[in-house]
Amino acid sequence: MSLVDEQQILQGKHVLLAEDNDLNAEIAIMILEAMGLIVERVEDGIQCVAKMEQMPAKSYDLILMDIQMPHMDSYKATQTIRQLSNKDKATIPIIALTANAFEEDRKKAIAQGMNGHISKPIDEKDLLSILK
């Protein structure tokens, strides 16, 4: 499958980006939108959980979540989302986005209920591979 075909798979998909750092969010949004994704940003885990509770099921295709956020980190936010009564909401793919790039960090993200792990700075090829 070519890079163009891979990116077409993502066209129009909705991503909820949970990132507290404005510069990191701006970069991530730029990369994601260039891939054809529609991005909505929240600034912490509490806002992320609130969006998942408030929005209709299947409003988002994926959550891309920074690990270290104020008010509620991504581990707690992921655990809370996984306990939602709506199955479609509770099983949404959640990808960790973090500067912590060690194997133990990836394993912890998976153990906490996340589906994947992307290290910062974002590598577009790695991101595309995980998203598709």
N, C-alpha and C positions, 0 to 999 in steps of 0.2 A: 504494500500500500504506500503510495507516495505521500509526501508531506502535505501536499494540497488536499488529497483525499482525507488524510487524517484531520486536517483543520476543518474540512467541510462537515465532519461528524459533529463538531462542536458548535457550528453556526446556530445562533439563536438560543443556546442553552443559558439558563439563568444560574448565576453564582452568587451566593451570599458570602462576602468577604468580611471576616472579623479581624480587624487590624487596628491597633491603637495609635501607631506611629504614622503621621500624615505623609511623610516622604515615602516610607515603605508601601503605604496604601496607594499612593499616586503611581509608583512604579508598577506595582502588581496590577492595578486597574489598566494601565497602559498596555501591559503585556497581554492580559486577558482579553481586553477589547480588540486588540490586534488579531487575536485568534478567533474573533467572531462571537465571543461570549458577551452576555449582558450582565453587568456587575452592579450589585447593590452593596454598599459598605455600612457596617456598624463598627463601633469603636471598642466594644468589650464583650465579654461573655454573657453578661446580663442582657444586653441589647440583642445579642444573637439568639439566646433562648426565647426572649420576648417575641422576636420576629417569627420564629418557628411556631410559637404558640398562637400568634395572632393571624398569620397568613394562612390561606387555604392550603391544604395538602398539595404537593407537587408544584408549588409556586417557585421552588428552587430545585435545580437538578443536582446541586453540590454545595457544600460549605467548605470554604478554604479558610482555615482558622489559625491565627498566630497563637503560639503556645503561651507566651507570657503577656497577659493583658491585665489591666487594673480591674478591680471590683470582682471579677470571676475569671479565673484562668480557663484555658481551653479544655483541660482535663475535666474540671467540674462541669463546664458547659456541655461537653460531649456526654458525660454521664447523665445529665439532666435531660438532654434531647433524647437519648436512648431510652429513657423511661416514659416518654410521652405516650399517651394512650392511643393516638392515631399511628397505625403501623407505618404508613407512608412517610410520616414525619420522623418517626423513631429510627427508621432504617436508611435515611438519607446518607449518601456517601459524605464523609467528613475527612478532609485531608489536613494534616498538621503542616503549618508553615513556620519554620523556626531557624534560628541561627545555630541551634544545637544539632550538629550534623553527624554525631557519632552513632554507631549501631545500637548502643543501649538507649539512645534517645528515640530512635525509630521503633525499637521494641516496646518502649514505654508507651508511645503514642498508640500503637496497635493494641497493647494490653488495656489501655484506657477506653477502647471502643472506636478508635479512629480507623479509617480504611487505608491510609497511606501517610507518607511523610515526605515533605519537600524542604530542602535546606535553602537558606538565604545565603548569598544573593540568589535570586531565582534564575535557574538555568532553563531557558525556553524549551529545549529538547527534553529535559527531564520532566518538566511540567506537562508538556504535550503527551509524553508517554504515560504519565500517571492519569491524566484527565481522560484519555481515550479509552 
